[in-house]
Amino acid sequence: MNSPAEKLQNLEKIGSLKREPTSREEIQGFLSAARTYLQDSQNPGNSPASRFQLAYSAAHALALVALRAHGYRPAQSKGHRAIVFQSLPITVGADESIWVTLDKAHTRRNASEYEGIVEATESDATDLALTAQTLYDLLLSWLQKNRKGLEC
């Protein structure tokens, strides 16, 4: 079985990822944005559709941190936003349920962004915010164990 590094290299070979060094400042910026989005996604004064979008933005920033902590970023090709979610089992050992939930949210986000279909229930927003929070906790734990000094 391939190691996470080998799996990421394979994704690079097929053009889904590209290598790029990261910095503590970049990681901190994404983590800060994710915390703000997460907090705002739980504000009952926001509509369910807005809270869903905020939770999605938090999850995307967190998944991007996971990839950036390995020195990769998505290539600018079709599916470049989805690959950050699909690589979560590789980057931070996320359960399949996390990336599948986030991948489905990505599809819904695209429908909203590109087709004007903005539909999200209270339950949708709450469920996605909980998944994003789970990813946040998992990511911070992974960073503390594997990339000391990047977390905070």
Residue pairs with C-beta under 8 A, 6 or more apart in sequence:
2 10
4 70
4 90
4 91
5 70
7 90
8 17
8 70
8 72
8 87
8 90
8 91
11 17
11 72
11 83
11 87
11 90
12 18
12 19
12 72
15 75
15 77
16 74
16 75
16 77
16 79
16 83
17 67
17 72
17 73
17 74
17 75
17 83
17 87
18 72
18 73
18 74
18 75
19 71
19 72
20 68
20 71
20 72
20 73
21 71
22 68
22 69
22 71
24 149
24 150
26 68
27 65
27 68
27 69
27 143
27 150
27 151
28 150
28 152
30 61
30 62
30 64
30 65
30 68
31 61
31 62
31 65
31 151
31 152
33 57
33 58
33 61
34 57
34 58
34 59
34 61
34 62
34 65
34 132
34 136
35 58
35 136
37 54
37 55
37 57
37 58
37 61
37 132
38 54
38 55
38 58
38 129
38 132
38 133
38 136
40 46
40 51
40 54
41 51
41 52
41 54
41 55
41 58
41 125
41 128
41 129
41 132
42 51
42 129
43 51
46 54
48 120
48 121
48 122
48 124
48 125
49 112
49 118
49 119
49 120
49 125
51 120
51 125
51 126
51 129
52 105
52 108
52 120
52 124
52 125
52 128
53 109
53 112
53 120
54 129
55 105
55 125
55 128
55 129
55 131
55 132
56 102
56 105
56 106
56 108
56 109
56 128
56 132
58 129
58 132
58 136
59 85
59 102
59 105
59 128
59 131
59 132
59 135
60 81
60 84
60 85
60 106
62 132
62 135
62 136
62 139
63 84
63 85
63 87
63 88
63 91
63 102
63 135
64 73
64 74
64 84
65 139
65 143
66 84
66 87
66 88
66 91
66 92
66 139
66 142
67 73
67 74
67 84
67 87
67 91
69 91
69 143
69 146
69 147
69 150
70 91
74 80
74 81
74 83
74 84
81 106
82 103
82 106
85 99
85 102
85 103
85 106
86 99
86 103
88 94
88 98
88 99
88 102
88 135
89 95
89 96
89 99
91 142
92 138
92 139
92 142
93 138
93 142
94 135
94 138
98 131
98 134
98 135
98 138
101 127
101 128
101 131
102 131
102 135
105 128
105 131
108 119
108 120
108 124
111 117
112 118
112 119
140 151
143 150
143 151
144 151
